[in-house]
């Protein structure tokens, strides 16, 4: 690939919806641990999914939706935020949120019946003729929804990877649009030498598109493009190794957040105060590991941190050895 610009399809394989089968999925996803199936890769109820769908769900299962609700901007939501977003007249401006449907089979089935009748994309359904096995799925679904009335991209969480135990996640764009920015991790580049130096790639998902991705091996972040009245997508974790998923209990948050503005250089955690602390990794980290005068490790603000912002560490070569040393 050296000497010429790399095509997106060389980094993120694409599978035409007409050719999308279980065998095709296993083969294509196995190459790079990511796969894009554009246009009608999933059987969605086009035009019937919207905020009204979420309002009905909230009316029936308010506690389920509130339990794992979060703002993708990274700020901690107020208790009444979800109810305000689902009001007949949502608050003006732009917003981007998510929640997890879990620990309620009825809530999960009701939403999927309205949004994705088969529960999974067409090409992942069991097929008696297929030699490949259909993946097993978690007993939960992530729902992302938002609106961008501005002229600039509405960004979600900073670029990050996820500490996952499953094989990957599929995301179906139910309404509107969402843009993913992807970059292979060092681990994936070692596994797939052709991805070395790939850089960042954008995947623009529109209604009916499906993105399958191993978020442990891909740096990722998302944004809602300008002038998008409603973006809504659903995601489910999948297991390709035959593992039978257990009950889910996800919090939809990524660790600790700032209760007040924090100046650059301020010590946030010490090794004595939080010996088991684990912060998420991000390419746009706001924290860094430092050595204190006593020789212990501290987590300090790498830059000014706003109130409500989630703490994260970088995945740089300099910090990784020290982090590993701390775990011994």
C-alpha positions in Angstrom: 0.0 0.0 0.0 3.0 2.3 0.2 3.4 5.0 -2.4 -0.3 5.6 -3.0 -3.3 6.8 -1.0 -5.1 4.0 0.8 -8.7 3.4 -0.2 -11.3 3.2 2.5 -12.3 -0.3 1.4 -8.7 -1.4 1.9 -9.1 -0.5 5.6 -12.8 -1.1 6.2 -14.2 -4.0 4.1 -17.6 -3.5 2.5 -20.1 -6.1 1.7 -23.0 -5.3 -0.7 -26.4 -6.0 0.9 -27.3 -8.3 -2.0 -24.2 -10.4 -1.3 -24.4 -10.3 2.5 -24.6 -13.8 3.9 -23.4 -15.5 7.1 -20.4 -16.9 5.3 -19.6 -13.6 3.7 -19.9 -11.9 7.0 -17.5 -14.3 8.8 -14.9 -14.0 6.1 -15.1 -10.2 5.7 -15.2 -9.4 9.4 -12.4 -11.8 10.1 -10.0 -9.8 7.8 -9.9 -6.6 9.7 -12.4 -7.0 12.6 -14.7 -4.4 11.0 -17.3 -4.6 8.2 -19.6 -2.1 6.6 -22.8 -3.2 4.9 -24.4 -0.2 3.2 -28.1 0.4 2.4 -30.7 -2.1 3.6 -28.2 -4.3 5.4 -30.9 -4.6 8.1 -34.6 -5.1 7.9 -35.8 -1.9 9.7 -39.3 -0.4 9.9 -38.4 2.5 7.7 -40.2 5.7 8.6 -41.8 4.2 11.7 -39.0 4.7 14.2 -38.6 8.0 16.0 -38.8 9.8 19.3 -42.4 8.6 19.6 -41.0 5.1 19.7 -38.8 6.0 22.7 -41.6 7.9 24.4 -43.8 4.8 24.3 -41.0 2.7 25.6 -40.3 5.2 28.4 -43.9 5.3 29.4 -43.8 1.5 29.9 -40.3 1.1 31.3 -39.0 4.4 32.8 -36.7 2.7 35.3 -35.1 0.5 32.7 -34.2 3.4 30.4 -33.1 5.7 33.2 -30.8 3.1 34.8 -28.2 3.2 32.0 -28.8 6.6 30.4 -25.9 8.8 29.4 -25.0 11.8 27.3 -22.5 11.0 24.6 -20.9 14.4 25.0 -19.4 13.0 28.2 -21.1 15.2 30.7 -23.1 13.6 33.5 -26.9 14.0 32.8 -29.2 15.5 35.4 -31.9 13.0 36.6 -34.6 14.7 34.5 -32.6 14.9 31.3 -34.0 11.8 29.6 -37.6 12.8 30.3 -36.9 16.3 28.8 -35.4 14.8 25.7 -38.4 12.6 25.2 -41.0 15.3 25.8 -43.5 16.2 23.0 -41.4 19.3 22.5 -37.8 18.4 23.2 -35.4 21.1 24.3 -34.1 23.3 21.5 -30.6 23.0 20.2 -28.4 20.0 19.7 -28.0 16.9 21.9 -26.6 13.4 21.7 -27.6 10.6 24.2 -27.8 6.9 24.7 -29.2 4.2 27.0 -29.0 0.5 27.4 -32.0 -1.8 27.4 -31.0 -4.6 29.8 -32.3 -6.8 32.6 -35.8 -6.5 31.1 -36.7 -9.0 28.4 -40.0 -7.3 27.8 -38.5 -3.9 27.2 -35.8 -5.3 24.8 -38.4 -7.2 22.8 -40.8 -4.3 22.6 -38.2 -2.0 21.2 -36.8 -4.5 18.7 -40.3 -5.3 17.5 -40.8 -1.7 16.6 -37.3 -0.9 15.3 -35.8 -4.1 14.0 -38.3 -6.9 13.6 -35.9 -9.7 13.3 -33.8 -8.5 16.2 -30.6 -8.7 14.2 -29.4 -7.6 10.7 -30.7 -9.9 7.9 -27.3 -11.4 7.1 -26.7 -12.5 10.8 -29.9 -14.5 11.1 -29.6 -18.3 11.4 -29.9 -20.0 8.1 -30.4 -23.8 7.7 -28.4 -23.7 4.4 -25.5 -21.8 5.8 -22.4 -23.7 7.0 -21.2 -20.9 9.2 -22.8 -20.5 12.6 -24.9 -17.5 13.4 -23.5 -15.4 16.2 -25.0 -15.4 19.7 -26.1 -12.0 21.0 -26.1 -10.3 24.4 -29.4 -9.9 26.2 -29.2 -6.1 25.8 -29.3 -3.4 23.2 -27.7 0.0 23.1 -29.8 2.8 21.7 -28.2 6.0 20.5 -30.3 9.1 19.6 -29.6 12.8 19.0 -30.3 15.9 17.0 -27.9 18.4 15.5 -29.5 21.7 14.6 -26.2 23.4 14.3 -23.8 23.9 11.3 -20.9 21.9 12.9 -20.5 18.3 13.7 -22.0 17.3 17.1 -19.3 15.1 18.6 -19.8 12.2 20.9 -17.3 10.7 23.3 -13.5 11.3 22.6 -11.7 8.7 20.5 -11.3 5.5 22.6 -11.3 1.7 22.6 -13.5 -0.5 24.8 -12.4 -3.3 27.2 -14.8 -6.0 25.8 -15.0 -9.7 26.2 -17.3 -10.4 23.2 -16.3 -10.6 19.5 -17.7 -7.3 18.4 -20.8 -5.2 18.0 -23.1 -4.4 15.1 -24.7 -1.0 14.8 -27.8 -0.4 12.6 -28.6 3.1 11.7 -32.4 3.3 12.2 -32.9 7.0 11.4 -30.9 9.9 10.1 -27.1 9.7 9.9 -24.0 9.2 12.0 -20.3 9.4 11.1 -17.7 7.1 12.6 -14.0 7.9 12.6 -11.9 4.7 12.9 -8.3 3.9 13.4 -6.6 0.5 13.9 -4.9 -0.1 17.2 -1.2 -1.1 17.4 -2.4 -4.6 18.4 -4.5 -4.9 15.3 -1.8 -3.6 13.1 0.5 -6.3 14.4 -2.2 -8.9 13.6 -2.9 -7.4 10.1 0.3 -5.9 8.7 -1.5 -4.4 5.7 -3.2 -2.0 8.2 0.1 -0.5 9.3 0.0 3.3 8.7 -3.6 3.2 7.8 -4.5 6.3 9.7 -8.0 7.5 10.3 -11.0 6.5 8.1 -14.5 7.9 8.2 -17.6 5.7 7.7 -20.8 7.6 7.0 -23.8 5.6 8.1 -27.2 6.4 6.7 -30.6 4.8 7.3 -30.4 1.0 6.9 -26.6 0.8 7.0 -24.9 -1.7 9.3 -21.4 -1.3 10.8 -19.9 -4.4 12.6 -16.8 -3.6 14.6 -14.5 -4.9 17.3 -14.2 -1.8 19.4 -11.3 -3.3 21.4 -9.1 -3.3 18.3 -10.3 -0.1 16.7 -10.0 3.4 18.0 -13.3 5.0 17.4 -15.4 8.1 17.9 -18.7 9.3 16.3 -20.5 12.5 15.5 -23.9 13.6 14.2 -23.5 15.7 11.0 -24.9 19.2 10.8 -28.6 19.8 10.2 -29.7 16.3 11.2 -33.2 16.4 12.7 -32.9 12.9 14.3 -30.2 10.3 14.4 -31.1 7.0 15.9 -29.2 3.7 15.9 -29.3 0.4 17.8 -26.4 -1.9 18.7 -26.0 -5.4 20.1 -22.9 -7.3 21.2 -22.2 -10.5 19.4 -20.2 -13.7 20.2 -18.7 -15.6 17.3 -16.9 -18.3 19.4 -20.1 -20.0 20.7 -20.0 -18.3 24.1 -23.5 -18.2 25.6 -24.0 -14.7 26.9 -25.1 -14.2 30.5 -27.2 -11.5 32.1 -26.1 -7.9 31.3 -25.4 -5.2 33.8 -23.8 -2.3 32.1 -23.7 1.2 33.5 -23.1 3.1 30.2 -20.5 5.3 31.8 -16.8 5.1 31.5 -15.4 5.6 35.0 -15.0 8.8 36.9 -15.9 12.4 36.1 -15.0 15.9 37.3 -17.3 17.3 40.0 -15.9 20.8 39.4 -13.5 22.5 36.9 -9.9 21.2 37.4 -6.8 23.2 36.4 -4.0 21.8 34.3 -1.4 20.0 36.4 -3.7 19.4 39.5 -3.4 16.0 41.1 -6.8 14.1 40.8 -6.0 10.7 42.3 -3.1 9.2 44.2 -2.0 5.6 44.4 -2.9 5.5 48.1 -6.4 6.9 47.6 -7.4 4.7 44.7 -5.1 1.7 44.4 -7.5 -0.2 42.1 -8.3 2.8 39.8 -8.7 2.0 36.1 -9.5 4.8 33.7 -10.5 4.4 30.1 -7.9 5.0 27.4 -8.4 7.8 24.9 -6.3 9.5 22.1 -7.7 12.8 23.5 -6.9 12.1 27.1 -7.3 14.7 29.8 -5.2 12.9 32.4 -1.7 11.6 32.7 0.4 9.5 35.1 3.1 11.2 37.0 5.5 10.3 39.8 5.1 12.1 43.1 7.9 13.3 45.3 7.5 10.2 47.5 8.0 8.0 44.4 4.3 6.9 44.1 2.1 7.3 41.1 -0.5 10.0 40.8 -3.1 10.9 38.1 -2.8 14.5 37.2 -4.8 16.8 34.8 -3.0 16.9 31.4 -5.1 19.9 30.5 -7.9 21.9 32.0 -10.8 19.6 32.7 -14.4 20.9 32.6 -17.0 20.1 35.2 -18.8 16.9 34.2 -16.0 15.7 31.9 -15.0 12.0 32.1 -11.4 11.3 33.1 -9.3 9.3 30.7 -5.6 8.4 30.1 -3.7 8.3 26.9 -2.4 5.0 25.4 1.1 6.4 24.7 4.3 4.4 24.8 5.6 6.5 27.7 2.6 5.8 30.0 1.9 2.2 29.2 5.0 0.6 30.9 4.4 2.6 34.1 0.7 1.6 34.1 1.8 -2.1 33.8 4.3 -1.7 36.5 1.6 -0.5 38.9 -0.4 -3.6 38.4 2.3 -6.0 39.5 
